[in-house]
Amino acid sequence: MNAEASASPLARFRIAFSKLEAMRFTGNLDLHRTWERLLRRAGLPLAYSEGFRPHPRISLASALSLGCTSRGELIDVWLERAIEPSEVVAALRRAAPPGLDIAEAWPVDLSSPALPTLVSASEYAVDLPEGTDGAALQARVDRLLAAASLPRERRGKAYDLRPLIESLEVDRTDPAGVLLRMRLAAREGATGRPEEVLQTLGLEPAWARIQRTGILLQQRAASGSRAS
């Protein structure tokens, strides 16, 4: 076994970061690999998984749909020893590739639940193109919110989108375009996706610029939660 894999982690950090335009079409698996490379380049004292092929112990909060950017991403990283959060941020910023912007880092209790299990919802800002009829869109949003259910199908499995839409509003309408904001729930076995809300509104997701603005965590992770 790799000697690095035998060391028990002594510190866990939660890192807030942005996924910007340069990484807009980087999928979740590739983002995970990017973070592994970034952490190695940063020279942090990483804790490794056990097994035949040890890898850095990291956990992304929630997958982001391909083509979306974000200013509200979270990742947990385990280290072999405790260091100052400012050192973590400085090392990551020096090594970060274009498209990854490191915002902050803070310690999390080692016994805190797995980060993905704490995600309760995600917030999005969706810029719609010039020429979008804001009044007509508002009427569609009103009808959607008034619906008792919104049956949809994902990967051959039927589900109801309506309970996953916690909020939806037309925030801005002007000649340059329309801004739509939404908060979508993340539940066991069901996660709201912005592109499916757009499709339900009769909009083409490929024409929109979707940005995740925050990931909301359950309060039971008091030792490791931060407002995002």
FENPERA-V53872 format. One line per field, one symbol per residue. ss: DSSP state (H for helix, E for strand, C for the rest). phi: phi as a letter, one per 20 degrees, with the letter a starting at -180 (. if undefined). burial: I if it has 16 or more other ideal C-beta (glycine too) atoms within 10 Angstrom, else O. Layout:
ss: ???
phi: ???
burial: ???
This chain:
ss: CCHHHHCCCCEEEEEEEEECHHHCCCCHHHHHHHHHHHHHHHCCCECECCCCCCCECEEECCCCCCCCEEEEEEEEEEECCCCCHHHHHHHHHHHCCCCEEEEEEEECCCCCCCHHHHEEEEEEEEEECCCCCHHHHHHHHHHHHHCCCCEEEECCEEEECHHHEEEEEEEEEECCEEEEEEEEEEECCEECCHHHHHHHCCCCHHHCEEEEEEEEECHHHCCCCCCC
phi: .ggffefefdbccddebddegfdgdefffffgffffffffffmfffedfepfcfbgebbffbfdggnedbcbecbdcdcfbfcfgfffffffffdffgoddeeabbfcggefggggfefdacdcdcedfgnffffffgfffffffeffbcfbcclmdfbdfgfeeebbbeebcbgfqcdddbcdfccfnbcfcfffffffendegfeeddcedadedfffegfcebfd
burial: OOOOIOOOIOIIIIIIIIIOOOIIOIOOOOIIOIIOOIIOOIOIOIIIOOOOOIOIIIIIIIOIIOOIIIIIIIIIIIIIOOIOOOOIIOIIOOIIOOIIIIOOIOIIOOOIOOIOOIIOIIIIIIIIOOOIOIOOIOOOIOOIOOOOOIOIOOOOOOIOIIOIIOOIOIOOIOOOIIIIOIIIIIOOOOIIIIIIIIOIIOIOIOOIIIIIOIIIIOOOIOOIIOOI
